Amino acid sequence: MKILRTLLLCGACLALPLTASAQAPQGGPPAGFEGFMAVMKQQLKPAPAPDIKPIPLGAMGSPSDTQWETMEGYLTARNVTQPAIYPVLPAPGTANGTAVIIAPGGAFLTLAFDTEGREVAKYLAARGITCFVLTYRVDPTPHDIDGLARTIGERMGKAPPKMTHGEIESPAESLAAQDGLAAVDYVRSHATDYGIDPHKIGFMGFSAGGMTTTNVATTYTATSRPDFVGVIYGAMHPRPVPADAPPAFVALAADDPLLGYASVPIFDAWREAGKPVELHVYARGSHGFGMRKTGTSSEHWIEDFHNWLVSEHLVTAK
């Protein structure tokens, strides 16, 4: 039995044991879904918002609509109607001018704010990188746990095996891309306020956040173009890679039962376009490893990502 740390493109919020080979019955929830519901009912708890003052992106929605919860002690968010960024800053005097916007995953239903957001930001901020965790708009879910489980089951039942381009439709996907582009635009326009080099602003994401990253990295304007991107167990829709596409870092686990076949096409697309790209495929880690301690080599993806930033002259090695 392998541990699928997250169900359906999700991060820390939906952990359960599930065999990597288990597939969803035709039109129904995934195998082992009853066990997932039992675990979620026991561990998903209401929680206060993080102790970081958010910066709203636009006037739509309201921050009070966001539903904060914990799963296994990790903070998650859902029912986000107003996108926002949560700054996680380096210690005074240690910023190196590079910035990263981080988009957590969660099937466009929830956001793994800690394991695919704040914990990533803390690691990078300790190395001088100014970080912003993005809570982008997601599809609405019922506030009760049973309703949430039904919604996840319905979406998971539509997941084809061996997805190569993230073939799960979500009305929120285009909204998330808009929010990601708005975040880049905001950080660049406020670069002086944060001591950021406006030419060293990156965007990275996990799973659904990784799909958001590839959308941002292929549909930008002059002011919303990221200078580099990181796609961690993500996916990309078939579309041309722009002539001025930013350098890309791609990472996944070979035993990922959800998007294990979807990240490599990103690497292929970037390489065929003649753009700088680096690919890491870890033997084990399943889906949604994020900043979790998995006991596998995938734990070291964040070190590899930082080393890549150094090699691309986006940060200086210490």
C-alpha atoms as one frame of an Amber mdcrd trajectory, in Angstrom:
protein
   0.000   0.000   0.000   1.459   3.304  -1.063   0.420   6.579   0.526  -1.314
   8.903  -1.865  -0.815  11.998   0.202  -3.446  13.906  -1.598  -6.573  12.991
  -3.449  -7.317  14.617  -6.782  -4.658  17.230  -7.487  -4.782  18.252  -3.832
  -2.195  19.120  -1.240  -2.130  18.650   2.495  -5.835  18.841   3.137  -6.950
  15.468   1.800  -4.535  12.809   2.989  -5.541   9.159   2.917  -4.143   5.703
   2.156  -4.897   4.751  -1.445  -3.169   2.325  -3.759  -1.352   4.065  -6.561
  -3.092   1.814  -9.067  -6.617   2.458  -7.777  -8.791   4.076 -10.400 -12.182
   5.702 -10.136 -15.082   3.488 -11.134 -16.768   4.750 -14.292 -18.684   7.854
 -13.275 -18.131   7.282  -9.559 -15.746   8.169  -6.740 -12.284   6.580  -6.457
 -11.572   3.251  -4.879 -11.087   3.654  -1.149 -13.272   6.751  -1.071 -15.210
   5.573   1.987 -11.958   5.419   3.921 -11.080   8.879   2.705 -14.378  10.241
   3.987 -13.852   8.628   7.380 -10.366  10.127   7.690 -11.547  13.552   6.581
 -14.457  13.584   9.010 -12.052  12.868  11.864  -9.281  15.273  10.914 -10.728
  18.218   8.969 -11.332  20.940  11.562 -12.293  24.631  11.364  -9.342  26.958
  11.878  -8.616  30.694  12.089  -7.032  32.492   9.163  -3.217  32.623   9.113
  -1.502  35.334  11.119  -0.326  37.075   7.926  -2.151  40.122   6.659  -3.345
  39.382   3.126  -3.096  41.747   0.198  -6.343  41.528  -1.820  -6.066  41.317
  -5.598  -9.086  43.164  -6.955 -12.435  44.041  -5.466 -14.359  40.831  -6.172
 -15.591  38.639  -3.341 -14.709  39.045   0.311 -11.892  37.683   2.497 -14.474
  36.658   5.076 -15.900  34.108   2.632 -12.730  32.001   2.756 -13.193  28.828
   4.782 -10.045  27.957   6.746  -9.508  24.444   8.126  -6.744  22.141   9.274
  -6.003  18.588   8.177  -3.316  16.673  10.047  -2.409  20.022  11.610  -1.797
  21.730   8.246  -3.775  24.819   7.286  -5.999  24.683   4.194  -8.441  27.089
   2.547 -11.515  26.725   0.369 -14.447  28.769  -0.928 -12.027  31.549  -1.849
 -13.944  34.295  -3.641 -11.387  37.105  -3.350  -7.832  36.303  -4.465  -5.052
  37.531  -2.222  -1.340  37.172  -1.615   0.190  36.541   1.798   3.746  37.940
   2.103   6.409  35.793   3.762   9.496  37.998   3.909  13.202  37.366   4.535
  14.697  38.610   7.769  15.651  42.311   7.636  18.865  42.849   5.729  18.877
  39.385   4.088  16.669  39.893   1.007  18.507  39.203  -2.258  16.043  40.908
  -4.624  14.432  37.738  -5.966  10.718  37.086  -5.405   8.474  34.047  -5.842
   4.677  33.821  -5.918   3.552  30.380  -4.699   0.269  28.790  -5.796  -0.825
  25.813  -3.626  -2.716  22.876  -5.110  -6.094  21.425  -4.242  -8.047  20.353
  -7.343  -9.384  23.906  -7.748 -11.564  22.990  -4.760  -9.213  23.642  -1.833
  -5.755  25.123  -1.264  -2.966  23.393   0.658  -1.879  26.671   2.230   0.831
  25.187   4.469   2.517  22.229   2.771   2.376  23.762  -0.708   2.508  27.396
   0.315   3.670  28.804   3.618   6.232  26.072   4.371   7.740  26.532   0.909
   7.844  30.283   1.477   9.584  29.907   4.834  12.330  27.771   3.294  12.942
  30.235   0.481  12.639  33.331   2.674  15.361  31.905   4.920  17.547  32.054
   1.806  16.757  35.679   1.035  13.852  35.217  -1.373  10.769  37.404  -0.895
   7.700  35.165  -1.098   3.975  35.609  -1.585   1.535  32.731  -1.079  -1.375
  33.104  -3.486  -4.907  32.125  -2.516  -6.593  32.095  -5.893 -10.291  31.665
  -6.577 -11.522  28.083  -6.460 -14.773  26.298  -7.270 -17.347  26.568  -4.458
 -17.849  23.580  -2.161 -20.524  22.904   0.461 -19.445  24.117   3.885 -20.217
  20.765   5.523 -17.729  17.893   5.281 -20.179  15.427   3.721 -20.935  17.909
   0.963 -17.230  18.550   0.403 -16.592  14.812   0.127 -19.375  14.421  -2.428
 -17.958  17.267  -4.508 -14.480  15.764  -4.474 -15.877  12.355  -5.358 -17.769
  13.738  -8.328 -14.666  15.424  -9.683 -12.409  12.457  -8.993 -14.851  10.184
 -10.805 -14.132  12.135 -13.988 -10.360  11.757 -13.731  -9.015   9.644 -16.616
  -6.097   7.297 -15.911  -2.623   8.454 -16.928  -3.603  12.048 -17.588  -1.077
  13.804 -19.797  -2.479  17.337 -19.725  -4.604  17.536 -16.569  -7.853  16.589
 -18.273 -10.161  17.586 -15.427 -12.406  20.534 -16.175 -12.849  23.243 -13.568
 -14.746  26.509 -14.002 -12.243  28.110 -11.630  -9.172  27.282 -13.702  -9.419
  30.415 -15.840 -10.101  32.522 -12.733  -7.031  31.078 -11.036  -4.922  32.016
 -14.064  -6.276  35.565 -13.946  -5.415  35.728 -10.256  -1.906  34.436 -10.897
  -1.270  37.036 -13.578  -2.673  39.743 -11.290  -0.291  38.605  -8.556   2.746
  38.944 -10.836   1.528  42.351 -11.958   1.037  43.477  -8.357   4.436  42.288
  -7.127   6.209  43.884 -10.088   4.410  47.211  -9.615   5.357  47.161  -5.912
   8.892  45.839  -6.382  10.483  48.940  -4.890   8.372  48.623  -1.747   9.752
  45.140  -1.093  13.300  45.643  -2.362  12.659  43.285  -5.285  14.401  43.278
  -8.646  11.471  43.651 -11.120  13.316  41.266 -13.465  13.567  38.466 -10.883
   9.939  37.720 -10.086   8.993  34.066 -10.369   5.851  31.987 -10.105   5.591
  28.418  -8.900   2.769  26.043  -8.099   1.751  22.549  -7.113  -0.778  20.280
  -8.833  -3.752  22.546  -9.638  -1.392  25.377  -8.680   1.073  23.860 -11.146
  -1.597  24.018 -13.838  -2.108  27.644 -12.856   1.636  28.150 -13.217   1.709
  26.814 -16.784  -1.313  28.952 -17.630   0.463  32.015 -16.240   3.681  31.047
 -18.053   1.953  30.885 -21.456  -0.670  33.684 -21.365   1.082  36.700 -19.826
   1.359  40.330 -20.864   4.479  42.477 -20.612   3.758  43.418 -16.991   2.509
  40.012 -15.842   5.275  37.851 -17.353   7.059  35.791 -14.699  10.847  35.751
 -15.011  11.020  32.062 -14.061   8.559  29.334 -13.125   8.506  26.165 -11.054
   5.955  23.445 -11.812   5.702  20.767  -9.126   3.564  17.764 -10.163   1.529
  19.995 -12.467   0.106  19.855 -15.979  -0.164  21.995 -19.093  -2.814  22.353
 -21.766  -1.578  21.785 -25.319  -0.632  25.247 -26.530   2.448  26.930 -28.034
   5.187  27.963 -25.658   5.791  31.727 -26.132   8.980  32.828 -27.834  10.001
  34.689 -24.677   8.813  32.014 -22.222  10.608  32.103 -18.875  13.015  29.375
 -17.726  11.165  26.468 -16.114  11.871  23.966 -13.360   9.687  20.837 -13.391
   9.530  18.152 -10.679   7.385  15.103  -9.972   7.448  11.594  -8.533   7.483
   8.648 -10.939   4.872   6.865  -8.811   2.402   9.774  -8.924  -0.907   8.055
  -9.812  -2.617  11.285 -10.842  -0.203  13.522 -12.756   2.774  11.209 -13.137
   2.426  11.430 -16.924   1.452  15.097 -17.130   4.633  16.857 -16.033   6.983
  15.404 -18.652   5.020  17.009 -21.539   5.765  20.389 -19.942   9.476  19.648
 -20.147   9.082  18.457 -23.750   7.142  21.590 -24.747   9.752  23.922 -23.250
  12.643  21.976 -24.775  11.021  21.863 -28.221  10.566  25.637 -28.009  14.282
  25.990 -27.267  13.649  27.504 -23.830  15.675  26.687 -20.687  14.056  23.890
 -18.668  15.126  21.411 -16.010  13.273  18.194 -15.117  13.495  16.126 -11.901
  11.703  12.780 -11.678  11.992  11.230  -8.226  11.454   7.481  -7.928   8.909
   7.762  -5.137   6.830  10.427  -3.448   3.385   9.880  -4.973   1.210  12.958
  -5.507   1.192  15.989  -3.265   4.475  15.506  -1.410   5.021  19.262  -1.095
   7.024  20.031   2.042   6.005  16.816   3.771   8.531  14.360   5.157   8.002
  11.400   2.854  11.169   9.400   3.513  11.900   9.500  -0.229  14.237  11.493
  -2.447  11.322  13.763  -3.368  11.888  15.464   0.004  14.854  17.206  -1.610
  12.981  18.868  -4.459  13.123  22.237  -2.697  16.909  22.010  -2.462  17.075
  21.132  -6.153  14.823  24.079  -6.942  17.059  26.468  -5.009  20.157  25.036
  -6.687  18.467  25.631 -10.041  17.786  29.257  -9.089  21.490  29.626  -8.341
  22.471  28.028 -11.653  20.145  30.392 -13.517  21.762  33.355 -11.723  18.451
  34.263 -10.115  19.913  34.030  -6.611  23.435  33.845  -5.233  24.636  30.712
  -3.473  25.425  31.134   0.215
